[in-house]
Amino acid sequence: MSKAGKKNKIFYGWLIVAGCFILMGMSYGAINNCMGVFIKPVCEDMGFSRAGMGLTQTILSASLMVMSLVSGRVFSRLDVTLALRISSIFMAGGYFCFSFARSLPMFYGAALVTGVAEGMITTVALSMLINNWFHTRRGFAIGMAFMGSGVGGMICNPLASQLIIHYGWRTAYQILAVMIFLLVVPVCFFIIRTRPADKGLLPYGETGDEKEDFSQVEKQGVYYRQAVRTPQFWVICICAALNTICTSGLMQNTAPHVSDVGYSPTFAASVASCGMGALAIGKLALGWLYDKLGAEKATVVAHISAGVALAGALMAPAMPGIGLIVLGTGLGGAFGNVAHPIIAQIVYGNRDFGSILGMISAFANIGGMLCPVLVGGSYDVLHSYKPAFSAMIVLLCLITLAYMWAFRTQDKALEKRGFVVAREEKN
């Protein structure tokens, strides 16, 4: 930090983290993590199948996928703060349009607008901001920022449920959209700043006493074109997609699954809300674990936790199973948001961080795109979510082994092709 930064009681970067927390809470938390609460009432009112309604989430995820691919390059030409300001307005407006939908195509159109705007606001943009502002404690800062999606989901799930019960699902969409606008837009306009230099500061962890040119930090690591020439990179991308299917497949369907096995809709929404609370704590804890344990061990811990949650879903309606769902959702559900930017920085460095993370995030969003169709289609055929949950446990075991192979062999694969990996730090 600069001397000016030291005089401040709070380093401005922590305000950036707080702003990112709000953005995640009102994007992933209010939009993505509350989709499950709307599935049954919308389908019952409009006569849609669950797979048909699930396609709304698929389109949202597809939009996120496309924006993940292009956002890294967009941000190399367009200031991140300006992009967030524009996208925040469109995201709130797109979500408001759900309340006017009279047919599935109208739901799909609203999902497209919302997803494109959300893709410019979330993972890649916020990870780049935190990478700019923090040269140490990145994992903790990312975990703290991204836990906003869990807190947002924890608050908005029961809120949306009660709004649907008392006022209907259309009014629930409208109220949530207004909340998104009132919280997200001011953050983007008045708090977010792209780089510490915009506030006359240095990144967290830098004293300013060294003679090092800190602009060179952005040039450490490998180029995107180098990373994509190794099979390990594509294994990491595919694992990101499969992990999203496993974790989102449970989180998005926790409320309908708990309701299906015999509990009331209010209790089911409460379980989903508790899961979001555990997810919030899990994101902070997982970021800390990546700082302390490194990529390999922290990834194993996260996948074990996800397996515990899925095992709990298989045990339902037994109450211990409900408890395991909530417990395992913590670290297990946190993996998608928290781990991908940390893995991208640890394994590939900062040189082409936005483009590399964008590709990994795009594959994760492919998993999110396929998840509702696969899980919803399985339910429509088998009339239960449990077969899909069983398959996810097996898949998690295979994913864990694949990640371990990629982490242990990626550097050798790069060096074999003559690429030198010069990083600022490697956890």
ZISUL-V180591 format. One record per residue. N is the residue number from 1. RES is the residue in one letter. SS is DSSP state (H for helix, E for strand, C for the rest). OMEGA is omega in degrees with one decimal (999 if undefined). Layout:
BEGIN
N & RES & SS & OMEGA
N & RES & SS & OMEGA
END
This chain:
BEGIN
1 & M & C & 175.6
2 & S & C & 177.9
3 & K & H & 176.6
4 & A & H & 179.1
5 & G & H & -178.6
6 & K & H & -178.3
7 & K & H & 179.1
8 & N & C & 177.9
9 & K & C & -179.7
10 & I & C & 175.0
11 & F & C & -173.9
12 & Y & H & 178.0
13 & G & H & 177.9
14 & W & H & 172.6
15 & L & H & 173.7
16 & I & H & 178.2
17 & V & H & 178.5
18 & A & H & 177.0
19 & G & H & 177.1
20 & C & H & 176.5
21 & F & H & 179.9
22 & I & H & 179.8
23 & L & H & 177.9
24 & M & H & -178.6
25 & G & H & -176.6
26 & M & H & 173.2
27 & S & H & 178.2
28 & Y & H & -176.4
29 & G & H & -175.4
30 & A & H & -174.8
31 & I & H & -174.6
32 & N & H & -172.7
33 & N & C & 177.8
34 & C & C & -178.8
35 & M & H & -176.6
36 & G & H & -178.5
37 & V & H & -177.1
38 & F & H & -171.7
39 & I & H & -175.4
40 & K & H & -178.4
41 & P & H & 179.0
42 & V & H & -179.2
43 & C & H & 179.7
44 & E & H & -178.2
45 & D & H & -173.6
46 & M & H & -179.9
47 & G & C & 178.7
48 & F & C & 169.1
49 & S & C & 179.4
50 & R & H & 177.1
51 & A & H & 178.8
52 & G & H & 177.2
53 & M & H & 178.6
54 & G & H & 178.8
55 & L & H & 174.0
56 & T & H & 176.7
57 & Q & H & 178.5
58 & T & H & 179.4
59 & I & H & 176.2
60 & L & H & 180.0
61 & S & H & 177.7
62 & A & H & 177.2
63 & S & H & 176.2
64 & L & H & 179.9
65 & M & H & -178.7
66 & V & H & -179.3
67 & M & H & 174.9
68 & S & H & 179.9
69 & L & H & -172.7
70 & V & H & -172.0
71 & S & H & 178.4
72 & G & H & 178.3
73 & R & H & 177.1
74 & V & H & -176.9
75 & F & H & 174.4
76 & S & C & -179.7
77 & R & C & -176.7
78 & L & C & -179.7
79 & D & C & -176.6
80 & V & H & -177.9
81 & T & H & 179.3
82 & L & H & 179.0
83 & A & H & 179.3
84 & L & H & -178.8
85 & R & H & 179.9
86 & I & H & -175.2
87 & S & H & -178.1
88 & S & H & -179.4
89 & I & H & -179.6
90 & F & H & -179.6
91 & M & H & 179.1
92 & A & H & 179.8
93 & G & H & 178.4
94 & G & H & -179.8
95 & Y & H & 177.6
96 & F & H & -177.5
97 & C & H & 176.3
98 & F & H & -175.0
99 & S & H & -179.4
100 & F & H & -173.6
101 & A & C & 177.8
102 & R & C & -178.9
103 & S & C & 178.3
104 & L & H & 177.5
105 & P & H & 177.4
106 & M & H & 173.6
107 & F & H & -178.0
108 & Y & H & 178.3
109 & G & H & 177.6
110 & A & H & 178.9
111 & A & H & 179.8
112 & L & H & 179.8
113 & V & H & -178.9
114 & T & H & -177.2
115 & G & H & 178.3
116 & V & H & -180.0
117 & A & H & -179.9
118 & E & H & 178.8
119 & G & H & 177.6
120 & M & H & -173.8
121 & I & H & -163.9
122 & T & C & -159.7
123 & T & H & -174.3
124 & V & H & -177.7
125 & A & H & -177.0
126 & L & H & 176.8
127 & S & H & 177.3
128 & M & H & 177.4
129 & L & H & -178.1
130 & I & H & 175.5
131 & N & H & 178.2
132 & N & H & -171.9
133 & W & H & -175.0
134 & F & E & 172.5
135 & H & C & 168.6
136 & T & C & -179.0
137 & R & C & 179.2
138 & R & H & -178.4
139 & G & H & 179.7
140 & F & H & -179.4
141 & A & H & 178.0
142 & I & H & 178.2
143 & G & H & 179.8
144 & M & H & -179.7
145 & A & H & -173.9
146 & F & H & 175.1
147 & M & C & 177.4
148 & G & H & 179.3
149 & S & H & 177.7
150 & G & H & 178.5
151 & V & H & 177.8
152 & G & H & 177.5
153 & G & H & -179.7
154 & M & H & -179.7
155 & I & H & -170.9
156 & C & H & 178.2
157 & N & H & 178.6
158 & P & H & 177.7
159 & L & H & 179.3
160 & A & H & 179.2
161 & S & H & -179.8
162 & Q & H & 177.5
163 & L & H & 178.6
164 & I & H & -178.5
165 & I & H & -172.5
166 & H & H & -173.3
167 & Y & H & -178.2
168 & G & C & -173.8
169 & W & H & 179.7
170 & R & H & 177.7
171 & T & H & 177.7
172 & A & H & 176.1
173 & Y & H & -177.1
174 & Q & H & -179.4
175 & I & H & 178.2
176 & L & H & 179.5
177 & A & H & 177.4
178 & V & H & 176.7
179 & M & H & 179.1
180 & I & H & -178.4
181 & F & H & -174.8
182 & L & H & -179.3
183 & L & H & -173.1
184 & V & H & -175.1
185 & V & H & 178.2
186 & P & H & 178.0
187 & V & H & -177.7
188 & C & H & -177.1
189 & F & H & -169.0
190 & F & H & -178.0
191 & I & C & -172.9
192 & I & C & 171.5
193 & R & C & -169.5
194 & T & C & -174.1
195 & R & C & 176.2
196 & P & H & 179.5
197 & A & H & 178.3
198 & D & H & 177.7
199 & K & H & -179.5
200 & G & C & -176.5
201 & L & C & 169.4
202 & L & C & 178.8
203 & P & C & 177.6
204 & Y & E & -179.0
205 & G & C & 177.3
206 & E & C & -176.4
207 & T & C & -175.8
208 & G & C & 179.6
209 & D & C & -178.7
210 & E & C & 179.1
211 & K & C & -178.1
212 & E & C & 174.0
213 & D & C & -173.4
214 & F & H & 176.4
215 & S & H & 179.8
216 & Q & H & 178.9
217 & V & H & -178.8
218 & E & H & -177.5
219 & K & H & -180.0
220 & Q & C & -178.7
221 & G & E & -177.3
222 & V & C & 175.7
223 & Y & C & 176.5
224 & Y & H & -177.9
225 & R & H & 176.0
226 & Q & H & -178.2
227 & A & H & -174.7
228 & V & C & 178.8
229 & R & C & 177.7
230 & T & C & 178.8
231 & P & H & -179.5
232 & Q & H & 179.3
233 & F & H & -178.1
234 & W & H & 173.9
235 & V & H & 178.0
236 & I & H & 179.2
237 & C & H & -179.3
238 & I & H & 177.2
239 & C & H & 177.7
240 & A & H & 179.2
241 & A & H & -177.5
242 & L & H & 177.5
243 & N & H & 179.1
244 & T & H & 177.1
245 & I & H & -177.1
246 & C & H & -174.7
247 & T & H & 179.3
248 & S & H & 178.7
249 & G & H & 176.3
250 & L & H & -173.0
251 & M & H & -178.8
252 & Q & C & -175.3
253 & N & C & 177.9
254 & T & H & -177.4
255 & A & H & 179.0
256 & P & H & -179.7
257 & H & H & -179.9
258 & V & H & 176.1
259 & S & H & -178.3
260 & D & H & -176.3
261 & V & C & 170.6
262 & G & C & -179.3
263 & Y & C & -178.7
264 & S & C & 176.9
265 & P & H & 179.1
266 & T & H & 178.5
267 & F & H & 179.6
268 & A & H & 177.3
269 & A & H & 178.6
270 & S & H & 177.3
271 & V & H & 177.4
272 & A & H & 178.8
273 & S & H & 177.2
274 & C & H & 176.0
275 & G & H & 177.0
276 & M & H & 175.7
277 & G & H & 176.4
278 & A & H & 178.4
279 & L & H & 178.9
280 & A & H & 178.6
281 & I & H & -179.0
282 & G & H & 179.5
283 & K & H & 177.1
284 & L & H & -179.1
285 & A & H & -178.4
286 & L & H & 174.9
287 & G & H & 177.3
288 & W & H & 179.2
289 & L & H & 177.4
290 & Y & H & 175.4
291 & D & H & -173.3
292 & K & H & -171.7
293 & L & H & -174.6
294 & G & C & -171.7
295 & A & H & -171.4
296 & E & H & -175.0
297 & K & H & -179.7
298 & A & H & 178.3
299 & T & H & 178.1
300 & V & H & 179.5
301 & V & H & -179.3
302 & A & H & -177.9
303 & H & H & 174.4
304 & I & H & 180.0
305 & S & H & 177.4
306 & A & H & 177.5
307 & G & H & 177.4
308 & V & H & 179.8
309 & A & H & 179.6
310 & L & H & 176.4
311 & A & H & 176.8
312 & G & H & 178.4
313 & A & H & 178.2
314 & L & H & -179.6
315 & M & H & -178.3
316 & A & C & 18.6
317 & P & C & 177.2
318 & A & C & -175.5
319 & M & H & 175.7
320 & P & H & 177.6
321 & G & H & 177.6
322 & I & H & 178.3
323 & G & H & 179.4
324 & L & H & 176.4
325 & I & H & -178.7
326 & V & H & -177.4
327 & L & H & -175.8
328 & G & H & 179.5
329 & T & H & -178.5
330 & G & H & -179.0
331 & L & H & -177.0
332 & G & H & 179.4
333 & G & H & -178.6
334 & A & H & -170.9
335 & F & H & -172.3
336 & G & H & -177.9
337 & N & H & -171.6
338 & V & H & -169.5
339 & A & H & -172.8
340 & H & H & 176.9
341 & P & H & 179.5
342 & I & H & 177.9
343 & I & H & 179.7
344 & A & H & -179.2
345 & Q & H & -178.3
346 & I & H & -173.3
347 & V & H & -171.5
348 & Y & H & 177.3
349 & G & E & -170.9
350 & N & C & -169.2
351 & R & C & 177.8
352 & D & C & -173.6
353 & F & H & -176.5
354 & G & H & -178.4
355 & S & H & -179.5
356 & I & H & 177.7
357 & L & H & 178.8
358 & G & H & 179.3
359 & M & H & 178.2
360 & I & H & 179.2
361 & S & H & 178.2
362 & A & H & 177.6
363 & F & H & 176.8
364 & A & H & 179.2
365 & N & H & 171.6
366 & I & H & 175.5
367 & G & H & 177.2
368 & G & H & 179.1
369 & M & H & -178.3
370 & L & H & -172.3
371 & C & H & -177.6
372 & P & H & -179.6
373 & V & H & -178.7
374 & L & H & -176.6
375 & V & H & 178.2
376 & G & H & 177.5
377 & G & H & 176.8
378 & S & H & 179.0
379 & Y & H & -177.7
380 & D & H & -178.5
381 & V & H & -172.3
382 & L & H & 177.8
383 & H & C & 177.3
384 & S & C & 175.8
385 & Y & C & -171.3
386 & K & H & 176.6
387 & P & H & 178.2
388 & A & H & 179.2
389 & F & H & 178.4
390 & S & H & 179.1
391 & A & H & -179.4
392 & M & H & 178.9
393 & I & H & 177.7
394 & V & H & -178.9
395 & L & H & 179.0
396 & L & H & 178.7
397 & C & H & 179.9
398 & L & H & 179.1
399 & I & H & -178.7
400 & T & H & 178.2
401 & L & H & -179.5
402 & A & H & 176.8
403 & Y & H & -178.5
404 & M & H & 178.6
405 & W & H & -177.6
406 & A & H & -179.3
407 & F & H & -174.0
408 & R & H & -174.4
409 & T & H & -174.3
410 & Q & H & -178.7
411 & D & H & 179.7
412 & K & H & 179.0
413 & A & H & 177.7
414 & L & H & -179.4
415 & E & H & 179.2
416 & K & H & 178.6
417 & R & C & 176.1
418 & G & C & -179.9
419 & F & C & -179.8
420 & V & C & 180.0
421 & V & C & 178.8
422 & A & C & -175.0
423 & R & C & 173.7
424 & E & C & -179.5
425 & E & C & 173.4
426 & K & C & -178.1
427 & N & C & 999
END
